[in-house]
Amino acid sequence: MAGNIFAGLPKLPMAPEAAERLEILLDQPGLRIERIVSSGQASPPGFWYQQADAEWVVLVSGAARLRFEDEIEARRLRAGDWLHIEPGRRHRVEWTDADAPSVWLAVHYLKD
């Protein structure tokens, strides 16, 4: 199995109501790797992700702001920035760049 993280990126600008594009690159017991492509999307008002698994995520290209519920300020992310998200830690995407694709690589795994 092989591929390219930048293959098949959506043409911009996308319609404001368009959803992020999520593609599962690898799915094994206890491990899932996803490519997520955002282009102006954000989490709905009042919505927080809260996952049972741990997540390591890197912003490969683009720009975004991600906020954790237990932090006052959203974190500004640019290409190359990565975060580790502990299981159950509530977080949301506050903003993604509408002028360039924000390509995320997310690694979800079960933590001992």
Helices and strands as residue ranges (DSSP letters): E 21-28, E 31-38, E 54-61, E 63-68, E 75-78, E 82-85, E 91-96, E 102-109
